[in-house]
């Protein structure tokens, strides 16, 4: 159990720190670490349980600093997508899942590193925001990765930091909560999930506290580059070892 505790704590601490500082990225970072050692059916319920709790606390702590005006289309779309993703997780082979996750981490990290200035998209309005929310919901139910597509989209919309985080943080909270419910209904949340969650809680609290304290004090560009570089490296490891622990 000793090595497993270290794996859980390291993933929880790194992921919660990034989410505390940036408002999203928790599932990406946790998946990059935990999928190296756990099967998807073990890792995904742990991801959504851990970071549902974390985002609930962070939302309370940062409520007065966020702007929620663009949130609801994303939530409505995501609510439709989560059940689809949860069903996909039950039928897709674990090695295939890890290959897809690894490729996704590499593509996401590489594209975000290359695009210094993403194009601002004003067209489409709320229907297009809802479609992006639906995509995030499918990914949330499938892999706990609900936040990164909406986070990119908020950047492309040209919204201010408080507006973007006012979408991503409550959206991720809602998607994680829904995904946890669907996974539990499907028998994928077990007593082992609960034990691992309990181990992770102190690291989540510490990482989120540090991240929130440092929110706004980072050089955004350097911080973003470091996180993206780590995601690319983790994705490469998943591609090299999709079937093992």
N, C-alpha and C positions, 0 to 999 in steps of 0.2 A: 504493500500500500504506500510505502514511502515515496518511491518515484512517481506514483500516480498523484499523490498530494502535491508534489513539486510542480508537476505538469499543470494541474488544475489552478494552483495559485499563480503561476507565472502567466498563464493565459488570461486569467481574471484580472490581474493587476495591470498588465499591458493594455488590455482592451478597455477597461474602465478609465484608465488614464487618458487614452486617446479620445474616448467619447466625452469625458469631462472637459477636455480642452477644446474639442472641435464640434461636439454636438452629435456626432455620428461616428461610424467606423468600429464600434464595439464588436459587432458580429464578424466583420471582415478580419479583424485582428485575432479574435478568439478562434475563428474557424481556421485561420492560417496556422495556429499553434495546435489546437486540439485535434484537428483532423489528421495530424501526423501520427497520433497515438490511439485515437478512438474511432470506432466505426461511425458513419453518419447517423445511424439510428440512436447512437449514444450521445454524440456531440450536439446534434441539433436541438433536442429537448433541453439539454443543459444550457445551451446558448440562449434560447428564448426565455428560460426561467430566470437565469442570472440577470440578463439585461432588461427584462421587464421590470424586475425589482429596482435595478439601478436607475432606469429612466424615470420611474415613478418618483423616486427621491429627488433626482436632479431637477425634474420639472417643478416640484414644489420649491426647491431652493432658488430657481432662476425665473420663476413665473413673472416677476415684475420687470424682467430684462428682455422679454421676448414679445414678438408681434405675431398674433395668430390669424391675421386676416385672410391668409391664403390657404388655410389648413384643410377645410372640409372636403373639397373635391378629391384630395388625395386619400383621405380616410374612407370616403364612400367607395372609391375605386378599389382600394386595398381590401376592404371587407369582402368584396366579391372574389378577389384573387387568392386569399389565404387558403380557403378549402381546397382549391385546385392544387396548390403547391403541396399541401399536407398529403393529399392522395398520391402525388407523384413520388414523394419520399418513400412511401410504402412499397412501391413497385420497381423502383430503379435500382440496379445492381450497385453495391457500395463502391466497387472499383470505378465504375462509370461515373458515379457521383463525384468521386475525388478527382477524376480527370477533368470533369466539367468545372468543378470548383477551382482547381489549379489553373486551368486555362482562363477562367473568368478573372482570377486575381491578377494574372500576368497582363491580360488585355486591359483591364481597368487601370492598373498602375501605370502601364506604358502609355496609354492614351492620355491620362491625366498629367503625366510628366511632360509629354510632348506639346500639349496644348497649354501654353502659357496664358493665353487670353481666349477663353471659350466664347463663341458667338452668342450674342444676346438675342433671344427669341421672344418676340412680343405677341405673335399670332397664336391662335388656337384657344386661348382663354381657358375657362374652367373645364370644358370637355377634355382638352388635351392634358390638363393637370390630372384629371381623373384617370385617364388612360395610363399615365406615368404611375399613379398610385396603384392601379391594378397590377402593373408589372412588378412593382415592389411587393405587393401582397403575395403574388405567386412565388416570388423568390423568398419571401419571409416564411411562408408555409413549408417550402421545399428545403430551405437551407438556413433559415434565420437571418437571411441577408436582405431584409426589407429596405434598408435605409440608403444604400449607396446610389441607386438609380435616381430616387427623388432628390438626393443631395446634389448630384450633378445637374439635374434639371433646375433646381433652385438657383444654381450658379448661372446657368444659361438664361434664366429669366431676368437676371440682373438685379435680383432683390438684395436689399441690404442684409448685413449679417444677422441682425435681430429678426428680420422677416424670414430668412432662410432657416435659421435655427428654430423659429416658431412653427415651421412646418416639420422639419426633420425630427425634432425631439418628441413631440406628442404623437406624431405619426408612427415612429418606431415603437413607442410605448404601446400604442393601440394594436399594431400588427403583432408584436411579440405576445401580447395578452391573448389575442385571437388564435395565434398559432399554437400557443401552449394549450389552450382549450381543445383545439382540434386534435393535437397530438395525444393529449390525455384520453380523449374519446376513442382514439384509435389504438389505445393500449401501449403507446410508446413512451409515456412518462411513468417510470418505475420507482421503486424504493431506492435503487441505486442512483437514479437522477436526484432524488431528495438528499441523499448522503453527500453527493458531489456538490450539490448546490450549497449545502451547509458549510462545506470546506471552503468554497469560493467566496462566501459572503464577506469575511474580513478583508480579503484582497480587493474585492469590488469597492467596498466602502473607502478604503485607503486610496486606491487609484482614482476614483471619482472625485474625492475631496481634493487631492493634489491637482487634478486636471482643472476643476472649477476654480480653484484659487489662482491658477496660472492663466485662465481664460482671458484673452485680451492682451497678455503680456508677451506672447510669443512673436517672433518673426514668422508670420503666417506662411510665407513662401518656403523657408527652410524647414519648418515643422512638417509641412505638407510633403516636401521632397523626401524627408527621412521616413515618414510613414509609408509612402508609396513604394520606396525602395525596399522596405521590409516586406510589404505585401507581394512584390514581384519575386523576391527570394523565396518566400514561403510557397507561392504558387508553383515555382520551379521544383521545389522539393516534393510537392504533391504529385506532379507529373512524373517525377523519377521513381516514386514509390507509391503508386495508387492502391496497391493491394495489401500492403503490410502496415504494421503498427510502428 
